[in-house]
Amino acid sequence: MSEIRVESTTGLRGEIAVPGDKSISHRAVILGSLAVGVTRVRGFLESEDCMNTVSAFRRMGIPIERTATGELEIHGDGLDGLKEPGDVIDIGNSGTGIRLICGVLAGQPFYSVITGDESIRNRPMGRVTKPLRQMGAQIYGRDGGNRAPLTVIGGDLKPIHYKSPVASAQVKSALLLAGLFTEGETSVTEPALSRNHTELMLRGFGADVRTNGTTATVLGRPSLQARDITVPGDISSAAYFLVAALIVPDSEITVRNVGINPTRTGVLDVLRAMGADLTVENVREEAGEPAADITARTSNLKGTEIRGETIPRLIDEIPILAVAAAAASGETVIADAQELRVKETDRIAAVASELSKFGVEIEEQPDGMVIRGGSELSGAECESHGDHRIAMSCTVAGLAARGQTLVRNTENIRTSFPGFEDIVSDLTRLSV
């Protein structure tokens, strides 16, 4: 079992780079495998989650290799190029991986079984299996197809217009990917706009994708063509160090080449509303995705409200935003975030449990939490709950807390942010 120990510190200063965006990395492998030709991916995130997606498509006959220059090469064979896997596809801890790949498997005329670790086997899959069945796929699993392992017998799909009850990029993406294998238009309407990486990348590979408000539509049977992709840094990973700079005295951290897709920058909007000193510079585009350098400086934060249509734009960043709220003066209310209950762990319960150990006054709500911040944090002994985002958020809280903080069972951080502990160590070693 690995663990992280940090001490109260000041003066975090430096320029850092975070690993490639996890969402974009997953999608690059999936669409590169369905395209004709060799797709080259620079900046691919070599986390456990993304490498499990690579393994899944290798099992389906797609050659994927790492080049001497560090690029990932995906030798796609078109929409009809996948082969029936000879064994169960194990996606590990990746909710994105299992749900998006289910969309692809639904369009394949073969038998497959997909599963994951204990956390994945307890997460709800009915939100994708139900509409995929409406399209014509045969999907079986535990709890009536709502829990993995899932057996998928696909092929002969028909297009649908699906009104999703949740704003979820995973649901939307699974159906758009399945829609590639239909004759006609498949569309998904969400109650609020979720991240749009799938739509952007599908266009980049040559698919006919249209968006109108919260509805995305794809025309089936496109000829996807291989392309080169550069993956920007993951804003979810950058958020830990932006918040660290904001709440640790006398700090200034610049994170280079961060993706700033508008469907993902809710965390920046909320931090600015809290009074954060943030600078976004050198804005550019990487393979259709906007990227920039972001600098955060120590700030006197104040409480705010986080709810409504903002939630899908920052759902993964709520644990670290809760840490910012704990250091802010006044009350922060987080609502409409019941989706956190079905992540790697129940993140509402986990955040409430762990932040309370630092002396934070936090009240758990069915769909969020109320945090009364401004008091000095005290070092704590924390548990990750098997969740990488809880582990990293507790580590950042420990940098601003009096005394020493211990975070146990941190090996899960590798699922999204290999090298996190090294960056923390470098910044604290150089602190004043």
Secondary structure as UniProt FT lines:
FT   STRAND          3..7
FT   STRAND          13..17
FT   HELIX           22..34
FT   STRAND          36..42
FT   HELIX           48..59
FT   TURN            60..61
FT   STRAND          64..66
FT   TURN            68..69
FT   STRAND          72..77
FT   TURN            79..80
FT   STRAND          89..90
FT   TURN            92..93
FT   HELIX           95..106
FT   STRAND          111..115
FT   HELIX           118..121
FT   HELIX           126..134
FT   TURN            135..136
FT   STRAND          138..141
FT   HELIX           142..145
FT   STRAND          147..153
FT   STRAND          161..163
FT   HELIX           169..179
FT   TURN            180..181
FT   STRAND          185..189
FT   HELIX           197..204
FT   TURN            205..206
FT   STRAND          209..212
FT   TURN            213..214
FT   STRAND          215..219
FT   STRAND          228..230
FT   HELIX           235..247
FT   TURN            249..250
FT   STRAND          252..259
FT   TURN            262..265
FT   HELIX           266..273
FT   TURN            274..275
FT   STRAND          277..286
FT   TURN            287..288
FT   STRAND          289..297
FT   STRAND          305..306
FT   HELIX           308..313
FT   HELIX           315..317
FT   HELIX           318..327
FT   STRAND          329..334
FT   HELIX           338..342
FT   HELIX           347..357
FT   TURN            358..359
FT   STRAND          361..365
FT   TURN            366..367
FT   STRAND          368..373
FT   STRAND          381..383
FT   TURN            385..386
FT   HELIX           388..400
FT   STRAND          404..408
FT   HELIX           411..415
FT   TURN            418..419
FT   HELIX           420..429
//
